[in-house]
Amino acid sequence: SRRGSLPQRIVSLTQPHIRPIVRGKAGKPIEFGAKLSVSCVDNYVFLEKISWENFNESCHLKEQVEKYKETFGYYPESVHVDKIYRTRENRNWCKERGIRISGPKLGRPPKNVSEEEKKQAHSDECFRNAIEGKFGQAKRRFSLNLVMTKLPETSITSIAITFLVVNLCKLLRQFLSLFLSLFTNNRTGELIKPPFINFDYTLNNFYVLKLIDLSENSWSKVA
């Protein structure tokens, strides 16, 4: 047989819709399964795109930002993305809408970097790590990497339900922290507080804070 690529070749008899996707990772140059495009807003995950074929993620940045505006009513203050998203077109599009895009500027890196810029770069990287942590959580705790359904439709449903449970877990922790804070005062809080509880919600300031604060462009300070 002639060597070369064979489009739409079957690599799994039980899941014929699966395609090999070249990722270039060390030890795993090729992966099999669905490719996901996911955004993370205040530690809540939004599943943007699922495809069994390889695709360029950077082409969907505008669509995802517009969907954010449709959901929340305004553009985000900043987007924290991987290197592949930082194209000239995406940068200009975000700049026109007053959106700061994370990462260094195009061109030769500057010789001298101010402390403020270093602090901003570190903060941006911490924000971007949140989405990597969500993938790890979905794989370790909710078996995202063990989807065994046979049909593409049922596989997509299984993946979507996994991220739904991830969000419900986050929401449950928020309500639990809020519930426990109602029975904890400032004097005993330092003695009995578990590491996952945020005591910004105390009985005194509970009535003046909101779960959603649009003026801060983020969810409020629930854990």
C-alpha positions, -999 to 999 in steps of 0.1 A, spaced: 0 0 0 11 36 -6 24 54 24 8 87 35 -22 101 53 -56 85 49 -84 110 56 -113 97 78 -95 64 85 -110 42 113 -88 39 143 -113 23 166 -139 -3 156 -161 4 187 -158 42 183 -154 48 145 -160 86 149 -127 90 168 -98 107 149 -61 108 158 -52 144 169 -16 154 168 -8 174 200 30 172 201 32 165 238 62 147 252 55 110 254 20 115 237 25 131 203 -9 118 192 -41 117 213 -75 101 205 -109 114 216 -128 147 216 -110 180 214 -126 206 237 -125 244 238 -134 255 274 -135 289 291 -134 295 328 -151 325 345 -146 328 382 -139 291 385 -170 281 366 -165 262 334 -182 269 301 -179 243 275 -176 263 242 -168 237 215 -165 199 212 -151 183 180 -138 149 170 -117 166 144 -86 187 151 -92 225 149 -74 257 156 -85 271 189 -74 307 181 -102 310 155 -129 308 182 -117 335 206 -139 362 191 -169 339 193 -163 330 229 -158 366 240 -191 376 222 -208 347 240 -195 360 273 -210 394 265 -243 378 256 -243 359 289 -231 387 313 -241 418 294 -206 433 290 -172 424 276 -146 410 301 -119 433 314 -92 408 303 -88 374 288 -61 350 299 -51 327 270 -25 303 258 2 314 233 -18 300 203 -46 326 209 -22 356 209 -24 362 171 -22 397 157 -58 396 146 -70 385 181 -49 412 198 -63 440 175 -98 427 179 -95 428 217 -78 462 217 -107 477 197 -131 466 225 -110 476 254 -101 440 264 -66 433 277 -52 400 265 -26 383 286 9 375 276 39 395 262 36 419 233 45 408 198 80 415 187 114 413 204 111 410 242 122 442 260 156 441 279 142 458 310 109 446 325 94 467 353 83 451 386 47 460 378 48 441 345 64 411 362 36 412 388 9 414 361 25 385 341 25 364 373 -11 373 380 -22 364 345 -4 331 347 -22 322 379 -55 331 363 -47 309 333 -37 280 355 -73 278 368 -85 262 335 -57 236 336 -68 228 372 -104 223 360 -93 198 334 -72 180 361 -102 180 384 -126 167 357 -101 138 349 -91 128 384 -124 132 403 -151 128 376 -134 104 350 -134 128 321 -106 107 305 -126 75 309 -156 82 286 -166 48 273 -198 56 255 -199 44 219 -219 70 200 -206 105 194 -239 120 207 -237 101 240 -200 109 243 -207 146 240 -235 143 265 -212 125 289 -185 152 286 -211 180 291 -225 163 322 -190 160 336 -184 197 334 -219 203 348 -210 183 379 -177 203 382 -197 235 383 -222 221 408 -194 210 430 -181 246 430 -216 260 437 -221 235 465 -189 247 482 -201 283 479 -234 275 496 -217 254 522 -193 282 531 -222 307 532 -242 284 554 -214 277 579 -204 313 581 -239 322 594 -231 302 626 -195 314 630 -186 348 646 -153 367 642 -140 356 676 -142 319 671 -136 319 634 -99 316 635 -100 286 658 -125 264 640 -124 275 604 -116 248 578 -92 257 550 -120 258 524 -142 284 541 -141 320 532 -152 341 562 -158 373 542 -194 364 546 -201 370 583 -234 376 599 -228 414 600 -220 420 563 -241 392 548 -270 416 540 -248 442 521 -230 418 498 -245 401 466 -238 368 450 -232 386 417 -216 420 417 -217 434 381 -197 465 391 -167 444 399 -172 423 368 -170 391 388 -187 369 413 -186 381 448 -163 368 475 -180 335 483 -154 308 486 
